[in-house]
Amino acid sequence: MVLPGIFKPKKTSEPLPKQSSKSREHPSPSRRSVSKSPTKSLKESDPRSQHRKLSSRSSSRNVLNTDTHPLNLPPEERERKRSAMSAPTDPPPTPMDVDQDGDASSASSSPPPTDPTSYSDANGSTNDADMEGPTSPVPPPHRFKPTTSSPAKPALDPEECKALGNKYYKNSDFVRAIAEYTKALSVEPQSVTYLSNRAAAFISANRFDEALADSKQAQELEPQNAKVLYRLARIYVLLGRPSEAVGVLDHIATFQTVTQAERAAATEMQTHIKQAEEALRRGTTGSMVIHALDKVERALGSGVEKPRKWQLMRGEAYLKMGNVNSLGDAQGVAMSLLRKNSKDPEALVLRGRALYAQGENEKALQHFREALNCDPDYKDGVKYLRLVQKLERMKEEGNTAFKTGKYKQAVELYGQALAVDPNNKGINSKLHQNRAMASIKLKEFKSAISDCDRAIALDSTYVKARKTRARALGESGNWDEAVRELKAIAESNPSEPGIQKEVHNAELELKKAKRKDYYKLLGVEKDASENEIKKAYRKLAIVHHPDKNPDDESAAEKFKEIGEAYECLSDPQKRARYDSGEDLIDPSEMFSQGGGGFPMGGGMGGMGISPEMLFNMMGQGGGGMGGGGFSFSTAGGSPFGGAGGSRGGRSRGAGGFPGGFSFG
């Protein structure tokens, strides 16, 4: 309950200045902002104004909800609320205003000028500060100078990551170092420092392809950064790419000096590769190529795969070496490449050439055809396919001529086949051996021995060529050398089938060669017929008859030898024993084995004599062997338990190699 008159405002002597309606309705922003400050100070200093506001608010709270928006109030209530919230804006009254009562009362009864923005904001909502009384005055507007906002700090500090990466790198923890450098690059992907550091860590971790990628990116960002370029050159060397490393070093030399020591690794690798290429081009021994490749491969980084070009060069070198082991190594190189790419035409041709050198021509042709299926324009595939086909055709023609007894034609065909591929040691050694066999049939022993020597020179392990050479030596009359050759083969290859029998046969032929050669005395071949032997004897007997040469003592001796030769060769049994060498066998050799016994299956005193031969020698009745025969006696009688004495005679044995022995 407000008592009337107690808080009646005191009349001022001077009325308050009136504001125009225009100024009340549209106050300028500058005026609004300036007028609030003195109003606030006046409200706080005038107790009457505070009382008036309190009474007005208390009465309005009794009538209306305090949450009601001012614009929704009745007009008189809104006017009263506005009057209560207003306050005089003029300075305090002076003594000179005391006399102006009427103006003062009229001024106090008029509604004070108001600012709509004092209780409503731009979207029409009530200003809560104006509605809550003197304890919550509206703060005056103020100006502030906007400041430029600093960029947001990244979640990762790249420098901290780099420092941590350097720490891990020094501790040889390269995996964690790489992880930290990668974090730094996620923030600054164009940082040459971070790229270079990570490339160094990749090198230490033997991850050279990734190191190369980082170094090339750093080079693109800073083409004149010598540190980056030196590291790039080093990576190229570790990857086996010396030409590119030299190119990088040449680029560095355009803006600073590059020492010989800095060039050494790249230039040395490049030199060895060029030496290997030149050796292959000249066709020199493959061992030089292998030596050069061994050196450059030692300079590769740990775990780096040998460049494909180097592997193909190594396979080519093994083919040039041509021995059994090197051909196997060449196949190993080819198979290693084919495991990575089964359609690699160069690897297919390499393996085909190794098979061709080993004499497996059918398999070689299959590989060449498969290579051409992969690349029809591959020149080496076409070249070797045609070469092997031609060589195989000529070789088969030569073999056919030999089997049909056309030995001269066989010699010519083998010679043509040898001209097809002079570099194929394996095939050519076989062709030389085949031609030697044909020459022996033609009794051209010197040519046969020469071909065998060439075959052995091409393949020192070719035992068949060595045996053919021994045969040619023996049939040419040099049985001493033939025996030595066969014994050498038996010593180096004791498991060679039939070698001991061939040694025995050669030793027997050597003994036969040291006796009188009846065929040579008569001037006929060993396979001469009885009529040819008879004609030769009659002719020589007339020439060397003592009656026709009374003054020549040697003529009588010669005539005697001719007669002896004719007597042996004209008798089929004697001739058979002479040809087989049975007349040269010492009976004591047949029973010379320690501990006695009968050597049915082994050699008799080192000589392998079959039971058939023994029974043929002893199976004839009578006291002694006929002309030129021999008898054997043993103390206490026959070794078979019969009475002492001798048995002789035998029928002519089978033919075959001279003396009835097969020479293999």
DODO-810847 format. One line per field, with one value per residue (C-alpha): residue in three letters; x, y, z. Coordinates in Angstrom, 1 decimal. Example, Ala and Ser with C-alpha at 12.3 -4.5 7.8 and 13.67 -1.06 7.14 Angstrom:
2
res ALA_SER
u 12.3_13.7
v -4.5_-1.1
w 7.8_7.1
REM end
This chain:
664
res MET_VAL_LEU_PRO_GLY_ILE_PHE_LYS_PRO_LYS_LYS_THR_SER_GLU_PRO_LEU_PRO_LYS_GLN_SER_SER_LYS_SER_ARG_GLU_HIS_PRO_SER_PRO_SER_ARG_ARG_SER_VAL_SER_LYS_SER_PRO_THR_LYS_SER_LEU_LYS_GLU_SER_ASP_PRO_ARG_SER_GLN_HIS_ARG_LYS_LEU_SER_SER_ARG_SER_SER_SER_ARG_ASN_VAL_LEU_ASN_THR_ASP_THR_HIS_PRO_LEU_ASN_LEU_PRO_PRO_GLU_GLU_ARG_GLU_ARG_LYS_ARG_SER_ALA_MET_SER_ALA_PRO_THR_ASP_PRO_PRO_PRO_THR_PRO_MET_ASP_VAL_ASP_GLN_ASP_GLY_ASP_ALA_SER_SER_ALA_SER_SER_SER_PRO_PRO_PRO_THR_ASP_PRO_THR_SER_TYR_SER_ASP_ALA_ASN_GLY_SER_THR_ASN_ASP_ALA_ASP_MET_GLU_GLY_PRO_THR_SER_PRO_VAL_PRO_PRO_PRO_HIS_ARG_PHE_LYS_PRO_THR_THR_SER_SER_PRO_ALA_LYS_PRO_ALA_LEU_ASP_PRO_GLU_GLU_CYS_LYS_ALA_LEU_GLY_ASN_LYS_TYR_TYR_LYS_ASN_SER_ASP_PHE_VAL_ARG_ALA_ILE_ALA_GLU_TYR_THR_LYS_ALA_LEU_SER_VAL_GLU_PRO_GLN_SER_VAL_THR_TYR_LEU_SER_ASN_ARG_ALA_ALA_ALA_PHE_ILE_SER_ALA_ASN_ARG_PHE_ASP_GLU_ALA_LEU_ALA_ASP_SER_LYS_GLN_ALA_GLN_GLU_LEU_GLU_PRO_GLN_ASN_ALA_LYS_VAL_LEU_TYR_ARG_LEU_ALA_ARG_ILE_TYR_VAL_LEU_LEU_GLY_ARG_PRO_SER_GLU_ALA_VAL_GLY_VAL_LEU_ASP_HIS_ILE_ALA_THR_PHE_GLN_THR_VAL_THR_GLN_ALA_GLU_ARG_ALA_ALA_ALA_THR_GLU_MET_GLN_THR_HIS_ILE_LYS_GLN_ALA_GLU_GLU_ALA_LEU_ARG_ARG_GLY_THR_THR_GLY_SER_MET_VAL_ILE_HIS_ALA_LEU_ASP_LYS_VAL_GLU_ARG_ALA_LEU_GLY_SER_GLY_VAL_GLU_LYS_PRO_ARG_LYS_TRP_GLN_LEU_MET_ARG_GLY_GLU_ALA_TYR_LEU_LYS_MET_GLY_ASN_VAL_ASN_SER_LEU_GLY_ASP_ALA_GLN_GLY_VAL_ALA_MET_SER_LEU_LEU_ARG_LYS_ASN_SER_LYS_ASP_PRO_GLU_ALA_LEU_VAL_LEU_ARG_GLY_ARG_ALA_LEU_TYR_ALA_GLN_GLY_GLU_ASN_GLU_LYS_ALA_LEU_GLN_HIS_PHE_ARG_GLU_ALA_LEU_ASN_CYS_ASP_PRO_ASP_TYR_LYS_ASP_GLY_VAL_LYS_TYR_LEU_ARG_LEU_VAL_GLN_LYS_LEU_GLU_ARG_MET_LYS_GLU_GLU_GLY_ASN_THR_ALA_PHE_LYS_THR_GLY_LYS_TYR_LYS_GLN_ALA_VAL_GLU_LEU_TYR_GLY_GLN_ALA_LEU_ALA_VAL_ASP_PRO_ASN_ASN_LYS_GLY_ILE_ASN_SER_LYS_LEU_HIS_GLN_ASN_ARG_ALA_MET_ALA_SER_ILE_LYS_LEU_LYS_GLU_PHE_LYS_SER_ALA_ILE_SER_ASP_CYS_ASP_ARG_ALA_ILE_ALA_LEU_ASP_SER_THR_TYR_VAL_LYS_ALA_ARG_LYS_THR_ARG_ALA_ARG_ALA_LEU_GLY_GLU_SER_GLY_ASN_TRP_ASP_GLU_ALA_VAL_ARG_GLU_LEU_LYS_ALA_ILE_ALA_GLU_SER_ASN_PRO_SER_GLU_PRO_GLY_ILE_GLN_LYS_GLU_VAL_HIS_ASN_ALA_GLU_LEU_GLU_LEU_LYS_LYS_ALA_LYS_ARG_LYS_ASP_TYR_TYR_LYS_LEU_LEU_GLY_VAL_GLU_LYS_ASP_ALA_SER_GLU_ASN_GLU_ILE_LYS_LYS_ALA_TYR_ARG_LYS_LEU_ALA_ILE_VAL_HIS_HIS_PRO_ASP_LYS_ASN_PRO_ASP_ASP_GLU_SER_ALA_ALA_GLU_LYS_PHE_LYS_GLU_ILE_GLY_GLU_ALA_TYR_GLU_CYS_LEU_SER_ASP_PRO_GLN_LYS_ARG_ALA_ARG_TYR_ASP_SER_GLY_GLU_ASP_LEU_ILE_ASP_PRO_SER_GLU_MET_PHE_SER_GLN_GLY_GLY_GLY_GLY_PHE_PRO_MET_GLY_GLY_GLY_MET_GLY_GLY_MET_GLY_ILE_SER_PRO_GLU_MET_LEU_PHE_ASN_MET_MET_GLY_GLN_GLY_GLY_GLY_GLY_MET_GLY_GLY_GLY_GLY_PHE_SER_PHE_SER_THR_ALA_GLY_GLY_SER_PRO_PHE_GLY_GLY_ALA_GLY_GLY_SER_ARG_GLY_GLY_ARG_SER_ARG_GLY_ALA_GLY_GLY_PHE_PRO_GLY_GLY_PHE_SER_PHE_GLY
u 0.0_1.6_0.7_-0.3_1.8_4.7_6.7_5.3_8.1_9.3_8.6_11.6_11.9_12.6_10.7_12.6_13.3_10.8_11.8_10.1_8.0_10.4_13.3_11.4_10.3_13.6_16.4_19.8_22.2_24.8_22.3_21.0_24.4_25.5_22.3_22.2_25.3_24.0_20.6_22.0_24.0_21.0_18.9_21.4_21.7_18.0_16.1_12.8_13.3_14.2_11.1_8.9_10.2_9.8_6.2_5.4_6.9_5.2_1.8_2.3_3.4_0.1_-1.8_0.1_2.6_6.1_7.0_4.6_6.3_6.1_4.4_1.6_0.8_-2.3_-1.4_-1.7_0.3_3.0_3.0_3.3_6.1_7.9_7.5_8.7_11.8_12.6_14.6_15.5_18.5_19.2_21.8_20.6_18.5_20.2_18.9_17.8_15.2_13.3_10.8_9.5_6.9_4.3_6.7_8.2_4.8_3.8_7.2_6.9_3.4_4.5_5.9_9.6_11.3_12.0_14.2_12.5_15.8_16.0_13.6_13.3_16.0_16.1_13.8_11.2_12.2_12.1_15.4_15.6_18.1_15.5_12.7_14.5_14.7_17.7_19.7_20.2_20.7_21.3_25.1_26.1_27.3_31.0_33.2_36.0_38.7_38.5_41.8_43.0_42.6_45.8_45.7_44.7_47.7_48.0_47.5_51.1_54.2_56.3_59.5_58.9_58.2_61.4_63.4_61.9_62.6_66.3_66.6_65.2_67.5_70.6_69.5_69.1_65.4_64.7_61.0_60.0_62.1_60.3_57.0_57.9_59.1_55.9_53.9_55.9_55.3_51.5_51.6_54.2_54.2_56.5_59.3_62.6_64.2_61.5_61.6_65.4_65.5_62.9_64.9_67.9_65.9_64.5_68.1_69.2_66.1_67.0_63.8_65.6_62.6_60.8_64.0_64.2_60.7_61.4_64.7_63.2_60.4_62.9_64.9_61.9_61.3_65.0_66.9_70.1_70.2_73.5_72.8_69.6_71.3_74.2_71.8_69.8_73.1_73.9_70.4_70.9_74.1_72.5_69.7_72.3_71.6_75.1_74.3_71.6_73.9_76.6_73.9_73.0_76.7_77.2_74.2_75.8_79.1_77.3_77.1_79.8_82.8_82.4_85.5_86.7_86.0_82.4_82.2_84.1_81.2_79.1_81.9_83.4_80.0_79.5_83.0_82.5_79.1_80.7_83.5_81.0_79.0_82.2_83.3_80.0_80.1_83.6_82.7_85.6_85.4_82.4_84.6_85.5_81.9_81.1_84.0_82.8_79.2_80.4_82.0_79.0_76.6_78.6_77.9_74.1_72.1_71.2_68.2_68.2_67.2_69.8_68.7_67.1_69.7_72.5_70.9_70.5_74.2_75.2_73.1_74.8_78.2_77.4_76.4_79.7_81.6_79.8_80.8_78.3_78.1_77.9_75.0_73.2_73.8_72.5_69.3_69.1_69.2_66.5_64.2_64.7_63.4_60.6_59.3_58.6_57.2_56.5_56.0_59.4_60.6_64.3_64.3_62.5_65.2_68.0_66.7_66.1_69.7_71.0_68.9_70.2_73.8_73.1_71.8_68.1_67.1_63.4_62.9_65.0_62.7_59.6_61.1_61.9_58.4_56.8_59.0_57.7_54.2_54.8_56.6_56.4_58.9_61.6_64.6_66.7_63.7_63.5_67.2_67.7_64.6_65.8_69.3_68.3_65.9_68.6_71.2_68.9_67.9_71.6_72.5_69.7_70.7_74.3_73.1_70.9_73.8_76.1_73.5_73.0_76.8_77.2_80.2_81.6_78.3_78.0_81.4_80.2_76.9_78.5_80.9_78.0_76.3_79.5_79.4_75.9_76.8_80.5_79.8_77.8_80.4_78.1_76.5_79.8_81.7_79.1_79.3_83.1_82.8_80.2_82.4_85.4_83.4_82.6_86.3_87.3_85.0_86.7_90.1_91.0_92.5_94.3_91.1_89.3_92.0_91.8_88.1_88.3_90.9_88.5_85.6_87.6_88.8_85.2_84.1_86.9_84.3_83.2_84.3_82.8_85.1_88.1_87.2_86.8_90.2_91.8_90.1_91.4_94.9_94.8_93.5_96.1_98.7_99.6_98.3_100.7_99.0_95.6_96.3_97.5_94.3_92.0_93.8_93.5_89.8_89.4_91.3_89.3_85.9_86.0_82.2_82.3_80.5_82.7_85.9_87.9_87.0_88.2_91.5_92.0_91.2_93.6_96.4_95.8_95.9_99.2_100.7_99.4_101.0_104.4_104.4_104.8_101.9_101.0_98.5_101.1_103.7_101.3_100.1_96.4_93.7_92.6_89.3_90.8_89.2_91.0_91.4_93.0_95.4_96.4_96.9_99.0_101.2_101.8_102.8_105.3_106.7_107.7_109.4_111.3_112.0_115.7_116.2_115.5_117.6_120.7_122.9_120.4_120.5_117.5_115.4_115.5_114.5_111.7_110.5_110.4_108.2_105.8_105.4_104.8_102.1_100.4_100.4_98.7_96.1_95.2_94.1_90.7_91.4_94.9_93.8_91.0_93.4_95.8_93.1_91.8_95.2_94.7_98.2_99.5_97.8_100.2_98.5_100.1_98.1_94.9_95.6_97.7_95.1_96.1_94.7_94.2_90.8_89.3_88.5_85.3_83.9_86.9_90.2_92.8_95.9_94.3_93.0_89.3_89.1_85.6_85.0_84.0_87.5_89.0_87.0_87.7_91.4_91.3_88.3_90.2_91.5_95.1_98.4_99.2_97.8_98.3_100.7_101.5_99.6_100.7_100.4_100.3_101.3_101.0_102.8_100.7_98.6_95.7_94.2_90.9_92.1_92.8_96.1_98.9_99.4_98.2_95.1_94.9_93.1_90.0_87.5_87.5_85.6_83.3_84.4_84.0_86.7_90.2_90.9_87.2_86.9_84.3_85.8_82.6
v 0.0_3.3_6.3_9.3_12.4_10.9_10.3_13.1_14.5_17.9_20.5_21.9_25.6_24.9_22.5_19.7_20.1_18.4_16.1_16.1_13.1_12.4_12.1_9.9_7.5_7.3_8.0_7.7_5.0_7.5_9.3_6.1_4.9_8.2_9.0_5.8_6.5_9.8_8.2_5.3_7.6_9.7_6.8_5.5_9.0_10.0_8.1_9.3_7.8_4.5_4.6_5.4_2.5_0.1_1.2_0.9_-2.5_-3.8_-2.6_-4.2_-7.5_-7.5_-7.2_-8.9_-11.7_-10.4_-12.6_-10.7_-9.0_-5.2_-5.1_-7.3_-5.0_-2.7_0.8_2.5_-0.1_0.0_3.9_3.7_1.1_3.3_6.4_4.4_3.2_6.7_9.3_12.9_13.3_17.0_18.0_18.7_21.8_25.1_27.8_29.7_27.1_27.2_29.7_27.8_25.6_25.3_24.2_21.7_20.1_19.9_18.5_15.8_14.8_14.3_11.0_11.0_10.2_6.5_4.3_1.2_-0.6_-0.2_-3.1_-4.9_-6.3_-6.6_-9.7_-8.3_-10.1_-8.4_-7.0_-8.8_-6.3_-3.5_-5.6_-6.6_-3.2_-1.2_-4.2_-5.3_-2.2_-2.5_-2.3_0.5_-0.4_-0.3_-0.5_-3.0_-3.5_-7.0_-8.9_-11.3_-14.9_-17.0_-20.3_-23.4_-25.3_-28.7_-31.8_-33.0_-30.9_-32.1_-30.8_-32.9_-35.9_-35.3_-35.0_-38.2_-39.9_-38.8_-40.3_-43.6_-43.5_-43.0_-46.0_-48.1_-48.4_-47.7_-48.9_-46.4_-43.7_-44.2_-44.0_-40.6_-39.1_-40.3_-38.4_-35.3_-35.6_-36.0_-32.4_-31.0_-33.4_-31.1_-30.9_-31.9_-32.5_-34.9_-36.8_-36.9_-38.2_-40.9_-42.0_-42.4_-44.6_-46.6_-47.3_-48.5_-50.7_-52.2_-50.8_-49.3_-48.9_-46.7_-44.8_-44.2_-42.8_-40.4_-39.2_-38.6_-36.6_-34.5_-34.0_-32.6_-30.2_-29.1_-30.0_-28.4_-30.0_-31.9_-33.9_-35.3_-36.0_-37.9_-40.0_-40.7_-41.8_-44.1_-45.7_-46.3_-48.1_-50.3_-51.2_-52.1_-49.2_-47.6_-45.6_-43.7_-43.1_-41.7_-39.4_-38.0_-37.4_-35.6_-33.3_-32.5_-31.7_-28.9_-26.8_-28.2_-30.4_-34.2_-36.1_-39.4_-41.0_-40.0_-41.4_-44.6_-47.0_-46.0_-45.9_-49.2_-51.0_-49.5_-50.6_-54.2_-54.4_-53.0_-55.6_-58.4_-57.2_-56.8_-60.3_-61.8_-59.8_-61.0_-64.6_-65.0_-67.5_-67.2_-67.3_-63.6_-62.7_-64.6_-62.9_-59.4_-60.2_-61.6_-58.3_-56.1_-58.3_-57.9_-54.1_-54.6_-53.7_-56.4_-58.3_-56.6_-58.9_-59.2_-57.2_-59.4_-58.2_-59.4_-62.8_-63.3_-62.3_-64.9_-67.6_-66.7_-67.0_-70.4_-71.5_-70.3_-72.3_-75.4_-78.0_-80.2_-78.2_-74.8_-76.0_-77.1_-73.6_-72.0_-74.0_-72.9_-69.2_-69.8_-71.6_-68.8_-66.3_-68.5_-68.9_-65.2_-65.1_-68.3_-66.3_-64.7_-65.3_-64.6_-67.1_-69.7_-69.4_-69.5_-72.8_-74.1_-73.4_-75.2_-78.2_-78.0_-77.9_-81.0_-82.9_-82.8_-81.3_-82.2_-80.4_-77.5_-77.1_-77.1_-74.2_-72.2_-72.7_-71.6_-68.5_-67.6_-68.1_-65.5_-63.1_-64.0_-61.3_-62.4_-62.8_-65.2_-67.6_-67.7_-68.1_-71.0_-72.8_-72.9_-73.8_-76.8_-78.0_-77.9_-79.5_-82.3_-83.0_-83.4_-85.5_-87.9_-88.1_-89.0_-91.7_-93.2_-93.3_-95.0_-97.7_-98.5_-98.9_-95.7_-94.6_-92.1_-90.3_-90.4_-88.7_-85.9_-85.4_-85.3_-82.7_-80.5_-80.8_-79.6_-76.4_-75.5_-74.4_-74.4_-73.0_-76.0_-78.1_-80.9_-81.6_-81.1_-83.5_-86.2_-85.4_-85.7_-89.1_-90.3_-89.3_-91.1_-94.3_-93.9_-93.2_-96.4_-98.4_-96.7_-97.6_-93.9_-94.2_-90.9_-89.0_-91.1_-90.3_-86.6_-86.5_-88.3_-85.8_-82.9_-84.5_-85.0_-81.4_-80.2_-82.5_-84.0_-86.3_-87.9_-91.6_-93.0_-90.7_-91.9_-95.6_-94.9_-93.3_-96.4_-98.6_-96.4_-96.5_-100.3_-100.9_-98.6_-100.9_-98.9_-101.3_-100.1_-96.7_-98.3_-100.4_-97.3_-95.4_-98.1_-98.6_-94.9_-95.0_-98.0_-96.2_-92.9_-94.6_-98.0_-98.4_-98.0_-101.1_-103.6_-101.6_-104.5_-106.8_-104.2_-103.8_-107.6_-107.7_-104.8_-106.6_-109.8_-107.8_-106.3_-109.7_-110.7_-107.7_-108.7_-112.0_-112.6_-111.1_-113.8_-111.6_-108.9_-111.4_-112.5_-109.0_-109.7_-108.3_-110.2_-110.9_-112.3_-115.4_-118.8_-118.1_-114.7_-116.2_-119.0_-116.5_-114.2_-117.2_-118.5_-115.1_-114.4_-118.0_-117.4_-114.2_-115.3_-119.0_-119.8_-121.2_-117.8_-116.0_-118.2_-115.3_-113.8_-115.5_-113.4_-114.8_-118.3_-116.9_-114.9_-117.9_-119.9_-117.3_-117.1_-120.9_-120.7_-118.0_-120.0_-123.2_-121.4_-119.4_-122.1_-124.4_-123.1_-124.4_-123.0_-119.7_-119.5_-120.2_-117.6_-115.0_-115.5_-115.5_-118.8_-119.9_-117.0_-117.9_-119.1_-122.1_-121.1_-117.8_-119.8_-121.2_-118.5_-117.3_-117.6_-120.7_-122.7_-123.2_-122.8_-119.2_-119.8_-116.3_-114.1_-113.4_-116.0_-114.4_-111.1_-112.4_-113.1_-116.4_-118.0_-121.7_-122.3_-121.3_-123.7_-126.6_-125.8_-125.8_-129.1_-130.8_-132.4_-135.9_-137.0_-136.3_-132.9_-129.9_-129.7_-127.3_-124.3_-125.6_-126.0_-128.6_-128.1_-130.6_-130.4_-132.3_-135.1_-135.2_-133.1_-130.3_-132.0_-135.2_-137.3_-138.8_-136.6_-135.8_-133.3_-132.6_-130.5_-129.1_-127.0_-125.9_-122.5_-120.0_-117.3_-114.2_-110.6_-108.3_-109.6_-112.8_-113.4_-110.8_-108.1_-104.6_-103.0
w 0.0_-1.1_1.0_-1.2_-0.9_1.0_-2.1_-4.1_-6.3_-5.6_-8.2_-9.9_-10.6_-14.3_-16.6_-18.3_-22.0_-24.2_-27.0_-30.3_-31.2_-34.1_-31.8_-29.5_-32.2_-34.1_-31.8_-33.5_-32.4_-31.3_-29.1_-27.6_-26.6_-25.2_-23.2_-21.3_-19.2_-17.5_-17.0_-15.2_-12.9_-12.2_-11.3_-8.9_-7.2_-7.0_-4.2_-5.4_-8.8_-7.3_-5.1_-8.0_-10.0_-7.1_-6.5_-10.1_-10.5_-7.3_-8.6_-12.0_-10.5_-8.6_-11.8_-14.6_-14.9_-14.8_-17.8_-20.1_-22.9_-22.7_-26.2_-24.9_-21.9_-22.0_-23.3_-19.9_-18.2_-20.9_-20.5_-16.8_-17.0_-19.5_-17.2_-14.2_-16.1_-17.4_-15.5_-16.0_-18.2_-17.4_-14.9_-11.3_-10.8_-10.1_-7.7_-10.7_-11.6_-8.3_-9.6_-12.6_-10.8_-13.5_-16.2_-13.8_-13.0_-16.7_-17.5_-14.9_-16.0_-19.7_-20.6_-20.8_-24.0_-24.3_-26.5_-27.8_-27.8_-24.0_-23.5_-26.9_-29.0_-32.8_-33.0_-30.5_-27.4_-24.1_-22.7_-19.3_-17.9_-18.2_-16.6_-13.4_-11.8_-10.5_-9.6_-13.2_-15.4_-19.1_-19.7_-22.0_-25.4_-26.0_-28.9_-29.2_-31.8_-33.3_-33.2_-35.9_-34.7_-34.8_-36.8_-34.9_-33.5_-35.3_-33.3_-34.2_-34.0_-37.0_-35.4_-32.3_-34.6_-36.4_-33.2_-31.9_-35.3_-35.1_-31.7_-32.9_-35.9_-33.8_-31.7_-34.9_-34.3_-38.0_-38.0_-35.3_-36.9_-40.2_-38.3_-36.7_-40.0_-41.6_-38.9_-39.6_-43.3_-42.7_-41.4_-43.9_-46.9_-49.0_-46.4_-48.1_-44.7_-43.5_-46.9_-46.8_-43.2_-44.0_-47.1_-44.9_-42.5_-45.4_-46.6_-43.1_-43.0_-46.4_-48.0_-51.0_-53.3_-50.7_-50.1_-53.9_-54.0_-51.1_-52.6_-56.0_-54.5_-52.5_-55.7_-57.5_-54.7_-54.5_-57.7_-56.4_-53.0_-53.0_-50.0_-51.5_-54.8_-53.2_-51.3_-54.6_-56.3_-53.5_-53.7_-57.5_-56.8_-54.1_-56.5_-59.2_-61.5_-62.0_-65.1_-63.4_-60.4_-62.7_-64.3_-60.9_-60.0_-63.3_-62.4_-59.1_-60.9_-62.8_-59.6_-57.3_-57.4_-57.2_-56.0_-57.4_-54.1_-54.3_-57.9_-57.1_-56.2_-59.2_-61.8_-60.6_-60.9_-64.3_-65.5_-64.4_-66.2_-69.4_-69.2_-68.9_-71.8_-73.9_-73.0_-74.1_-77.3_-78.2_-77.3_-74.9_-72.0_-69.8_-66.6_-67.2_-67.3_-64.1_-62.3_-63.3_-62.3_-58.9_-58.2_-59.0_-57.1_-53.9_-54.1_-54.1_-51.1_-48.6_-49.9_-53.3_-56.1_-58.9_-61.9_-64.6_-67.2_-64.9_-64.5_-68.3_-68.8_-66.2_-67.9_-71.3_-69.6_-68.3_-71.8_-73.2_-70.6_-71.9_-69.3_-67.5_-64.3_-66.1_-68.3_-65.2_-63.7_-66.9_-66.5_-62.8_-63.9_-66.5_-64.0_-61.5_-64.0_-65.2_-61.7_-61.6_-65.2_-67.0_-70.2_-70.3_-73.9_-73.0_-70.1_-72.3_-75.0_-72.4_-71.0_-74.5_-75.4_-72.2_-73.2_-76.7_-75.5_-73.4_-76.5_-75.6_-78.9_-78.7_-75.3_-76.7_-79.7_-77.4_-75.4_-78.6_-79.9_-76.6_-76.6_-80.1_-78.9_-76.2_-78.6_-82.3_-83.2_-80.8_-83.1_-80.9_-80.6_-84.4_-84.8_-82.5_-83.6_-87.2_-86.2_-84.1_-86.7_-89.4_-87.2_-86.1_-89.7_-90.8_-87.9_-88.6_-92.2_-91.2_-88.8_-91.5_-93.9_-91.3_-90.5_-94.1_-94.6_-96.6_-94.6_-97.0_-97.3_-93.5_-93.1_-95.5_-93.7_-90.2_-91.6_-92.8_-89.4_-87.7_-89.7_-88.6_-85.0_-84.2_-80.7_-79.5_-77.8_-76.6_-80.0_-82.0_-79.7_-80.6_-84.3_-84.2_-82.5_-85.0_-87.9_-86.3_-86.3_-90.0_-90.7_-88.9_-91.1_-94.1_-92.5_-92.4_-88.9_-88.9_-89.6_-86.9_-84.3_-85.2_-84.8_-81.5_-80.3_-81.2_-79.5_-76.3_-76.5_-76.6_-73.7_-71.6_-69.9_-73.1_-72.4_-75.6_-77.7_-75.7_-76.3_-80.0_-80.1_-78.5_-81.1_-83.9_-82.4_-82.1_-85.6_-87.0_-85.4_-82.3_-79.7_-77.1_-77.1_-77.3_-74.2_-72.3_-73.3_-72.2_-68.9_-68.2_-68.9_-66.5_-63.8_-64.1_-64.7_-63.0_-63.3_-67.1_-68.5_-70.3_-69.8_-68.3_-71.2_-73.6_-71.8_-72.0_-75.7_-76.4_-74.4_-76.4_-79.7_-78.5_-78.1_-81.5_-83.0_-81.7_-83.4_-87.2_-89.1_-91.6_-93.4_-93.8_-95.1_-97.8_-98.4_-97.8_-95.5_-92.4_-93.9_-97.2_-98.7_-99.1_-102.9_-102.2_-99.8_-102.2_-105.1_-102.9_-101.8_-105.3_-106.5_-103.7_-103.8_-107.4_-106.6_-103.5_-104.5_-103.7_-107.2_-108.7_-106.1_-105.7_-104.5_-102.1_-98.7_-97.5_-100.3_-98.8_-95.4_-97.0_-98.9_-95.6_-93.9_-96.8_-96.6_-92.8_-93.3_-96.0_-94.0_-91.1_-93.0_-95.5_-92.6_-91.2_-87.7_-87.5_-89.0_-86.4_-83.5_-85.0_-85.4_-81.9_-80.3_-78.6_-79.6_-77.6_-74.3_-71.6_-69.9_-66.6_-66.7_-66.7_-63.3_-61.7_-59.2_-55.7_-53.8_-57.0_-58.4_-61.8_-62.8_-64.7_-64.4_-63.9_-65.6_-65.8_-64.5_-65.4_-68.8_-69.1_-71.0_-71.4_-70.5_-74.2_-75.2_-72.7_-73.8_-77.4_-76.7_-74.8_-76.3_-79.2_-78.8_-79.5_-78.0_-79.2_-81.0_-84.6_-86.3_-84.4_-81.4_-77.9_-75.2_-71.5_-68.8_-65.1_-62.4_-61.3_-64.4_-65.8_-63.7_-64.3_-62.5_-65.6_-66.7_-67.8_-71.4_-73.8_-75.8_-78.8_-81.8_-82.0_-84.6_-86.0_-83.7_-84.5_-86.4_-85.3_-84.2_-85.1_-83.2_-82.7_-79.9_-80.0_-79.5_-78.2
REM end
